[in-house]
Amino acid sequence: MKSPGGMLLTGIELDRSSPIPLYRQLYLQVRKQILSGRLPGGTRLPSTRTLCKELGLSRITLLNAFDELTAEGFLAPRTGAGTYVGREWEGRNAAADTPRKPPRLSSLGQSVLSLRSEHFGGMSYASWAPECPTSFLPSHPAYDAFPLPVWRRLMNRHLRQPTKAMLGYGELKGLLRLREALVEYVFDARGIECSVDQVVIVSGAQQAFNILAMLLLDGQDGVWMEDPGHIAARIAFQAQGARLVPLRIDDQGLDVQQGLRDCPDARLAFTTPSRQHPLGTTMSYARRQELIEWAGRGHGWIVEDDCDSEFRYVGRSQPALFAMDQWQKVIYVGTFSKVLYPSLRLGYVILPEALVEPFCAIRAVMDRSPSTLHQATTADFMAEGHFLGHIRRMRALYQARQESLVEQLRRHLDGFLEVNPVVAGLHLIGWLDETVDDAALALGLARQQIYTYALGDYCLKRYLPPGLLIGFAGTPAEQAGEKVEALARALEGLGHHL
Ligand SMILES: Cc1ncc(COP(=O)(O)O)c(C=O)c1O
């Protein structure tokens, strides 16, 4: 049997083509063996001459590695008696051999983990690449059409003169200039009148949902949730222990009467009135009044998620719910993820005055203000007129992309998938026959690099036919044909007859 010192030699593999110097590779591998217990404390190592010969290393390379390991206490040379693994590494064997137990998590940690795996079924959507040529991922804007040269010029202006304001901690509520630009924008675009003090910049709408859940919900509080609805917001509320009350969507939007029957004293209602996510319905005026009345007369709050109201292709947008609220019960959440790009991680919350202080208190505990450099660039982009121009261009582009995708889907998949143009947003719904399992279909397509989302994933109760969410913003009109043909081939490969 080999001695542990002899095992060192078999365990070491040096890669001579690697940019990592050989002495560093040797150092890292010996250290790993000691830490894992494979080379126990007190083990005598083979002589330097043997090691040099066996590993094909020069003496200087070996000594460089051993000097570093000695300086860090991993090795202990004994004069005239060779080099040993330090005594303090004794007893690591057992630890290395015992199977790893899952980490002990808090109840919040456990519940978020199980909610995510329950939802995503062990599948990682993170690897679903929007840039893949066959991807129809919804919720992504057109990255190929982002005005990068303008963005770069604006950002460089700040980078050329790095100031304390740009590099230091930012204002807790977010950069004042950005908040001022937003006050003006939401007044013009969404009919919202608010003061700059009511606006807080967050790192995306998702952070706002989490902070609001922490701020407003206790365990078992009822939350009216659109069904189908925005999954990530749902998980943020569930993570705080909220009890979800699924409310159906009809042609006027969220069914408020169902909410009044099922859980009149809910603490919060989550809604996407300008474009119901994912179905695309616009909430009617009457439904908005009903919802606001419910909140105003009781203890409920309304979270209005207005993530992509900019992209409306037919008619004018209705004013935001926030603009109709005379009770100060609506919290408006906006994001730059769709209108600019998601990795920017900038969103904003417009709060009723009474919630500003408490919201900022939680925000300060969780995080600081997002990158000032990005906030300043966004503020310039808005103040210098690029923002509205970009929205106008993207609206026209998305409309054209939607038209050609609908045409191709109807040409190639009629009878299998029913699609109708949407009046707003970045995706279509491809309705399927009742017998099709949409989750299994989306998964089967994803295995062939064709990415869509299953409507079923968004549903709390099943009352709708199955469907696929098919994003059109990332599909240039001239590529729609070949992408749909690839989708048709993949469907046939999965055994569907078209
Ligand atoms: C309905 C809805 N709201 C909000 C967001 C934006 O989230 P964030 O600002 O965290 O990127 C998304 C993202 O896909 C969404 O689908």
The ligand as a Gaussian input file, in Angstrom:
#p B3LYP/6-31G(d) Opt

LIG

0 1
 C      -44.297000      41.401000     -14.386000
 C      -42.900000      41.859000     -14.118000
 N      -42.697000      42.856000     -13.264000
 C      -41.468000      43.333000     -13.031000
 C      -40.365000      42.808000     -13.661000
 C      -39.022000      43.472000     -13.523000
 O      -38.245000      43.027000     -12.543000
 P      -36.834000      43.712000     -12.293000
 O      -37.023000      45.207000     -12.292000
 O      -36.455000      43.206000     -10.942000
 O      -35.914000      43.297000     -13.384000
 C      -40.514000      41.713000     -14.495000
 C      -39.330000      41.074000     -15.097000
 O      -39.349000      40.224000     -15.908000
 C      -41.815000      41.242000     -14.764000
 O      -42.031000      40.232000     -15.628000

